[in-house]
Amino acid sequence: MKYIILMVLMFSFNSIESGRSGVITYKKEVVTGFSEKNREKKNENHFSKISKEIDGSVNNILKELEFELFYKDNESIFKVKKYLELEGNRFYGFALGPYGNAVYYNNSNYKINIKQLEAYGEMFLIKENPIEWKTTVHTKKIGAYTCYKAITIKEVKGRNGMIEYPVTAWFCPELPFSFGPLGYAGLPGLILELEINNEKYTATKIELNPKREVKVEKPKKGKEVTKEEFEEIGLKTMNSFRKTIGK
């Protein structure tokens, strides 16, 4: 019965979401590689001690850090809130992660998914590929909302070939807006929780049709590239850097 309801929602949510706006606040958690079991070891090496210090500093920043998703009609923007007092912290970049400082734009009508990111000394507008989701009938409560589980695979080209990361999204059909964190979209409901690699984004505040004006503008500044082209630029830059330090 859950599967039937879910399929009906998938066909009908596009018409419902039009004409709405909202602001969703997310908190980020990082599952660090330094386990409590490792902490109990008597012979901690120097690297482990440094890892503990970094983990603690990152977690302190994440307690303050928030991300926001703005959507209006069929467009959305996802980005980190500006915190000048945190940006000066040397662990701020660790807390954001490699793409946490990007701006993610989505247009569900035209299936446009763009990531604006400054990297390698240049600003890029990266056209992301369509996401192929597999929805399930598994549910859980996030706040007052019943959410359904969906999964997909993120592929990234590395030095030794393609690397795959499982991505899990928990979306809410009660909130029929096809948006979510980090540009993940295309589900029949708002993504209230997203898990990828060792990071998790969870919605902590939902403002539907707020009194304040919601603006969603497509990013325009940057060199337009595909996801594949951007990955090639990254590989070439890293290879060049390794050759330089190897001399």
C-alpha positions in Angstrom: 0.0 0.0 0.0 2.9 2.4 0.8 4.4 1.7 -2.6 1.1 2.7 -4.4 0.8 5.9 -2.4 4.4 6.8 -3.2 3.9 6.2 -7.0 0.8 8.4 -7.0 2.8 11.2 -5.3 5.6 10.9 -7.8 3.2 11.7 -10.7 1.4 14.5 -8.9 3.9 16.6 -6.9 5.1 18.8 -9.8 1.8 20.6 -10.2 1.5 21.0 -6.4 4.9 22.6 -5.8 4.4 25.5 -8.3 3.6 28.9 -6.7 5.2 28.1 -3.3 8.3 29.3 -1.5 10.2 28.3 1.5 13.5 28.4 3.5 14.9 25.2 5.0 17.7 25.2 7.6 20.0 22.3 7.8 22.7 21.2 10.3 25.7 19.1 9.2 27.3 16.2 11.1 30.6 14.5 10.2 31.3 11.0 11.2 35.0 11.1 11.9 37.5 8.3 11.4 38.9 8.5 14.9 36.7 6.1 16.9 36.4 5.9 20.7 38.1 2.5 20.5 41.2 4.1 19.1 41.1 6.8 21.7 41.4 4.2 24.4 44.7 2.8 23.0 47.6 3.5 25.3 50.2 3.9 22.6 48.6 6.8 20.6 50.8 7.9 17.7 51.3 11.5 16.7 48.9 11.3 13.8 46.1 10.1 16.1 46.6 13.0 18.4 46.4 15.5 15.6 43.3 13.7 14.3 41.6 14.1 17.7 42.4 17.8 17.8 41.1 18.4 14.2 37.9 16.3 15.0 37.2 18.3 18.1 37.7 21.7 16.4 35.6 20.7 13.4 32.7 19.5 15.7 32.8 22.8 17.6 32.5 24.7 14.3 29.6 22.4 13.1 27.7 23.2 16.3 27.4 26.8 15.0 27.4 26.2 11.3 24.1 26.2 9.3 23.1 25.7 5.7 20.0 27.1 4.0 17.9 25.9 1.1 15.8 28.6 -0.5 13.1 27.6 -3.0 10.6 29.5 -5.0 8.2 27.9 -7.5 10.5 25.4 -9.4 13.9 26.8 -8.5 16.1 26.4 -5.5 19.5 27.5 -4.1 21.4 25.7 -1.3 24.4 27.3 0.4 26.1 27.8 3.7 25.1 30.7 5.9 27.8 33.4 6.2 29.6 33.4 9.6 32.5 36.0 9.5 33.6 34.9 13.0 33.9 31.3 11.9 35.5 31.9 8.5 38.7 33.1 10.2 39.0 29.8 12.0 41.8 27.6 10.5 39.5 24.5 10.8 36.6 26.2 9.0 37.6 24.5 5.7 37.7 21.1 7.3 34.1 21.7 8.6 32.8 22.7 5.2 34.4 19.8 3.4 35.5 20.0 -0.3 32.2 21.3 -1.7 30.5 22.8 1.4 31.3 26.3 0.3 29.7 25.8 -3.1 26.4 27.3 -4.3 23.9 24.7 -5.6 21.2 25.7 -8.0 18.3 23.5 -9.2 15.5 24.1 -11.7 13.1 21.2 -11.6 11.1 22.3 -14.7 14.1 22.3 -17.0 16.1 19.6 -15.1 19.0 22.0 -14.6 21.5 21.3 -11.7 24.5 23.6 -11.4 27.2 23.8 -8.8 29.1 27.2 -8.5 32.5 26.4 -7.0 35.8 28.3 -6.6 38.6 25.8 -7.1 42.2 25.7 -8.5 42.2 29.5 -8.5 39.1 29.9 -10.7 35.3 30.1 -10.4 33.4 27.3 -12.1 29.8 26.7 -13.0 29.6 22.9 -13.1 26.7 21.3 -14.8 25.8 18.2 -12.8 24.3 15.0 -14.3 20.7 14.0 -13.7 20.3 11.9 -10.5 18.9 8.4 -10.9 17.1 7.6 -7.6 15.8 4.3 -6.4 12.9 4.9 -4.0 12.0 2.4 -1.3 9.1 1.8 1.1 11.3 2.3 4.2 10.2 5.1 6.4 11.3 7.0 9.5 10.2 10.1 11.3 12.2 13.3 11.1 10.6 15.7 13.5 6.9 15.6 12.8 7.3 14.3 9.2 7.2 10.8 7.8 10.0 10.4 5.4 10.8 7.8 2.8 14.2 6.4 1.9 15.8 6.8 -1.5 19.2 5.8 -2.6 21.6 6.6 -5.4 25.3 6.4 -6.2 27.7 9.3 -6.6 30.6 8.7 -9.0 33.8 10.7 -8.9 36.7 10.1 -11.3 40.0 9.7 -9.4 43.6 8.9 -10.3 42.9 5.1 -10.3 39.5 5.2 -12.0 35.9 5.8 -10.9 35.1 6.0 -7.2 31.6 5.3 -6.0 29.9 6.7 -2.9 26.4 5.6 -1.7 24.0 8.4 -1.1 20.9 8.1 1.1 18.1 10.6 1.1 15.0 10.7 3.3 12.3 12.7 1.6 8.9 13.9 2.7 5.9 13.5 0.4 3.9 15.8 2.7 6.3 18.6 1.5 5.9 18.1 -2.3 9.0 20.2 -3.3 11.6 18.5 -5.4 14.7 19.9 -3.7 17.4 19.1 -1.2 20.9 19.7 0.1 24.0 19.8 -2.1 22.0 19.9 -5.3 20.4 16.5 -4.7 16.9 16.8 -6.0 14.3 15.1 -8.2 12.4 13.2 -5.6 8.6 13.5 -4.9 9.2 15.4 -1.7 11.6 17.7 0.1 14.8 15.9 1.3 14.9 16.4 5.1 18.0 14.3 5.6 20.9 13.4 3.3 23.8 11.1 4.0 26.8 10.9 1.7 30.2 9.4 2.5 30.8 10.5 6.2 28.6 13.5 6.1 24.9 14.0 7.1 22.7 17.0 6.5 19.5 17.2 8.6 16.7 19.8 8.4 16.2 21.6 11.7 13.9 24.4 10.7 11.2 24.5 8.0 9.7 27.9 6.9 6.9 27.4 4.4 5.7 30.5 2.5 7.6 32.9 4.9 6.7 36.5 5.2 10.2 37.5 4.1 10.8 37.6 0.4 12.5 34.5 -1.0 14.9 35.2 -3.9 16.4 32.4 -6.1 18.8 33.5 -8.7 20.7 31.3 -11.1 24.5 31.7 -10.6 26.1 33.4 -13.6 29.7 34.0 -12.5 32.2 31.3 -13.5 33.6 29.1 -16.3 30.9 26.7 -17.6 32.0 23.1 -17.5 30.5 19.6 -17.3 31.1 17.4 -14.3 33.5 15.3 -16.3 35.4 18.3 -17.6 35.8 19.6 -14.0 37.1 16.3 -12.8 39.7 16.3 -15.6 40.8 19.8 -14.6 41.2 18.5 -11.0 43.3 15.5 -12.1 45.5 17.5 -14.3 46.1 20.1 -11.6 46.9 17.5 -8.9 49.3 15.6 -11.3 51.1 18.9 -12.1 51.4 19.7 -8.4 52.8 16.2 -7.7 55.4 16.6 -10.4 56.4 20.0 -9.0 56.9 18.8 -5.4 58.6 15.7 -6.7 61.4 17.6 -8.3 
